[in-house]
Amino acid sequence: MSAGELPRFTPIGRLRTPFAALADCPRNTRALDPAPICRVEVAAGYAPGLKSLEGFSHLIILYWLDQAGGADLVFTPPFDPQPRGIFATRSPRRPNPIGLAVVELEGFEGPDTLLVRHLDCVDGTPLLDIKPYLRTTDAVPEARMGWLEPKERANRAP
Amino acid sequence: MSAGELPRFTPIGRLRTPFAALADCPRNTRALDPAPICRVEVAAGYAPGLKSLEGFSHLIILYWLDQAGGADLVFTPPFDPQPRGIFATRSPRRPNPIGLAVVELEGFEGPDTLLVRHLDCVDGTPLLDIKPYLRTTDAVPEARMGWLEPKERANRAP
């Protein structure tokens, strides 16, 4: 693959959250009650692409983890005694730092701004894509979570 | 944002599927029974990042839709009478053509190759990221699917 064939992506907007810096980002926004309202702002020209979103209760947001720093292929998470492969974690320090969040769509603030819950990234994070969440292909409530199973984690010595 | 700040992503492997061309890709791989086994091949050097994946039943695969062609912000899907915004669809013709699939992990074929079900992209599609699927944040079985609700589509005149 030549350099000319590398993917070229362009931010299409910004994510607005209450988290000013990486250190403020929650490890799990589902643990925040109430979950704060965040904003998905699309840049000028992209608003027509939001047409027909209003009937979806949930969306998938992809964004560029521009403050993640370099990648660690194997690292020991702070809450775990063992090294883990990056692809078995949701750490932002990935070879391609693309973040993913399943968010609840609360509504439109304007033609180019969505109100959502359950973003956990830094304020100002560049937006890459918005996809409708499809329970028919995206929801797997019985999925097993390997080393991240809550029971396994609770049973492990700190 | 200057050009120097644009996201720079690099394919980290390839997806191997039975679908040789776009026209062969199924609209919904969940409809294929049995779903074919596909391969996620990571490039040399990235295999250590797969450590600890073995306990997860499902993964999220992100890939570069390199054959998608240009973006349509608003378009009329072939099975729908109305124009829809691109962000309310899973069409590959997106401003940033990043594909997403929730796949079932069947196992390892080797240290750098995963066997999975439910990929629906063209054979050879460049891989961008592998994430563990977390039912605690990614599974929303009650999500409403707007204009893509099966009932709404069934009730609509062809």
Boltz contact constraints between the chains, C-beta under 6 A:
constraints:
  - contact:
      token1: [A, 7]
      token2: [B, 9]
      max_distance: 6.0
  - contact:
      token1: [A, 7]
      token2: [B, 64]
      max_distance: 6.0
  - contact:
      token1: [A, 9]
      token2: [B, 7]
      max_distance: 6.0
  - contact:
      token1: [A, 9]
      token2: [B, 96]
      max_distance: 6.0
  - contact:
      token1: [A, 12]
      token2: [B, 95]
      max_distance: 6.0
  - contact:
      token1: [A, 30]
      token2: [B, 137]
      max_distance: 6.0
  - contact:
      token1: [A, 48]
      token2: [B, 73]
      max_distance: 6.0
  - contact:
      token1: [A, 48]
      token2: [B, 74]
      max_distance: 6.0
  - contact:
      token1: [A, 49]
      token2: [B, 73]
      max_distance: 6.0
  - contact:
      token1: [A, 49]
      token2: [B, 85]
      max_distance: 6.0
  - contact:
      token1: [A, 49]
      token2: [B, 86]
      max_distance: 6.0
  - contact:
      token1: [A, 49]
      token2: [B, 87]
      max_distance: 6.0
  - contact:
      token1: [A, 50]
      token2: [B, 85]
      max_distance: 6.0
  - contact:
      token1: [A, 50]
      token2: [B, 87]
      max_distance: 6.0
  - contact:
      token1: [A, 51]
      token2: [B, 74]
      max_distance: 6.0
  - contact:
      token1: [A, 51]
      token2: [B, 85]
      max_distance: 6.0
  - contact:
      token1: [A, 52]
      token2: [B, 84]
      max_distance: 6.0
  - contact:
      token1: [A, 52]
      token2: [B, 85]
      max_distance: 6.0
  - contact:
      token1: [A, 52]
      token2: [B, 88]
      max_distance: 6.0
  - contact:
      token1: [A, 52]
      token2: [B, 147]
      max_distance: 6.0
  - contact:
      token1: [A, 53]
      token2: [B, 88]
      max_distance: 6.0
  - contact:
      token1: [A, 55]
      token2: [B, 146]
      max_distance: 6.0
  - contact:
      token1: [A, 55]
      token2: [B, 147]
      max_distance: 6.0
  - contact:
      token1: [A, 56]
      token2: [B, 146]
      max_distance: 6.0
  - contact:
      token1: [A, 57]
      token2: [B, 143]
      max_distance: 6.0
  - contact:
      token1: [A, 57]
      token2: [B, 144]
      max_distance: 6.0
  - contact:
      token1: [A, 58]
      token2: [B, 140]
      max_distance: 6.0
  - contact:
      token1: [A, 58]
      token2: [B, 143]
      max_distance: 6.0
  - contact:
      token1: [A, 62]
      token2: [B, 98]
      max_distance: 6.0
  - contact:
      token1: [A, 64]
      token2: [B, 7]
      max_distance: 6.0
  - contact:
      token1: [A, 73]
      token2: [B, 48]
      max_distance: 6.0
  - contact:
      token1: [A, 73]
      token2: [B, 49]
      max_distance: 6.0
  - contact:
      token1: [A, 74]
      token2: [B, 48]
      max_distance: 6.0
  - contact:
      token1: [A, 74]
      token2: [B, 51]
      max_distance: 6.0
  - contact:
      token1: [A, 84]
      token2: [B, 52]
      max_distance: 6.0
  - contact:
      token1: [A, 85]
      token2: [B, 49]
      max_distance: 6.0
  - contact:
      token1: [A, 85]
      token2: [B, 50]
      max_distance: 6.0
  - contact:
      token1: [A, 85]
      token2: [B, 51]
      max_distance: 6.0
  - contact:
      token1: [A, 85]
      token2: [B, 52]
      max_distance: 6.0
  - contact:
      token1: [A, 86]
      token2: [B, 49]
      max_distance: 6.0
  - contact:
      token1: [A, 87]
      token2: [B, 49]
      max_distance: 6.0
  - contact:
      token1: [A, 87]
      token2: [B, 50]
      max_distance: 6.0
  - contact:
      token1: [A, 87]
      token2: [B, 130]
      max_distance: 6.0
  - contact:
      token1: [A, 88]
      token2: [B, 52]
      max_distance: 6.0
  - contact:
      token1: [A, 88]
      token2: [B, 53]
      max_distance: 6.0
  - contact:
      token1: [A, 88]
      token2: [B, 132]
      max_distance: 6.0
  - contact:
      token1: [A, 95]
      token2: [B, 12]
      max_distance: 6.0
  - contact:
      token1: [A, 96]
      token2: [B, 9]
      max_distance: 6.0
  - contact:
      token1: [A, 96]
      token2: [B, 128]
      max_distance: 6.0
  - contact:
      token1: [A, 96]
      token2: [B, 129]
      max_distance: 6.0
  - contact:
      token1: [A, 98]
      token2: [B, 62]
      max_distance: 6.0
  - contact:
      token1: [A, 98]
      token2: [B, 129]
      max_distance: 6.0
  - contact:
      token1: [A, 102]
      token2: [B, 138]
      max_distance: 6.0
  - contact:
      token1: [A, 128]
      token2: [B, 96]
      max_distance: 6.0
  - contact:
      token1: [A, 129]
      token2: [B, 96]
      max_distance: 6.0
  - contact:
      token1: [A, 129]
      token2: [B, 98]
      max_distance: 6.0
  - contact:
      token1: [A, 130]
      token2: [B, 87]
      max_distance: 6.0
  - contact:
      token1: [A, 132]
      token2: [B, 88]
      max_distance: 6.0
  - contact:
      token1: [A, 133]
      token2: [B, 143]
      max_distance: 6.0
  - contact:
      token1: [A, 134]
      token2: [B, 145]
      max_distance: 6.0
  - contact:
      token1: [A, 135]
      token2: [B, 141]
      max_distance: 6.0
  - contact:
      token1: [A, 135]
      token2: [B, 143]
      max_distance: 6.0
  - contact:
      token1: [A, 137]
      token2: [B, 30]
      max_distance: 6.0
  - contact:
      token1: [A, 138]
      token2: [B, 102]
      max_distance: 6.0
  - contact:
      token1: [A, 139]
      token2: [B, 139]
      max_distance: 6.0
  - contact:
      token1: [A, 139]
      token2: [B, 140]
      max_distance: 6.0
  - contact:
      token1: [A, 139]
      token2: [B, 141]
      max_distance: 6.0
  - contact:
      token1: [A, 140]
      token2: [B, 58]
      max_distance: 6.0
  - contact:
      token1: [A, 140]
      token2: [B, 139]
      max_distance: 6.0
  - contact:
      token1: [A, 141]
      token2: [B, 135]
      max_distance: 6.0
  - contact:
      token1: [A, 141]
      token2: [B, 139]
      max_distance: 6.0
  - contact:
      token1: [A, 141]
      token2: [B, 141]
      max_distance: 6.0
  - contact:
      token1: [A, 143]
      token2: [B, 57]
      max_distance: 6.0
  - contact:
      token1: [A, 143]
      token2: [B, 58]
      max_distance: 6.0
  - contact:
      token1: [A, 143]
      token2: [B, 133]
      max_distance: 6.0
  - contact:
      token1: [A, 143]
      token2: [B, 135]
      max_distance: 6.0
  - contact:
      token1: [A, 144]
      token2: [B, 57]
      max_distance: 6.0
  - contact:
      token1: [A, 145]
      token2: [B, 134]
      max_distance: 6.0
  - contact:
      token1: [A, 146]
      token2: [B, 55]
      max_distance: 6.0
  - contact:
      token1: [A, 146]
      token2: [B, 56]
      max_distance: 6.0
  - contact:
      token1: [A, 147]
      token2: [B, 52]
      max_distance: 6.0
  - contact:
      token1: [A, 147]
      token2: [B, 55]
      max_distance: 6.0
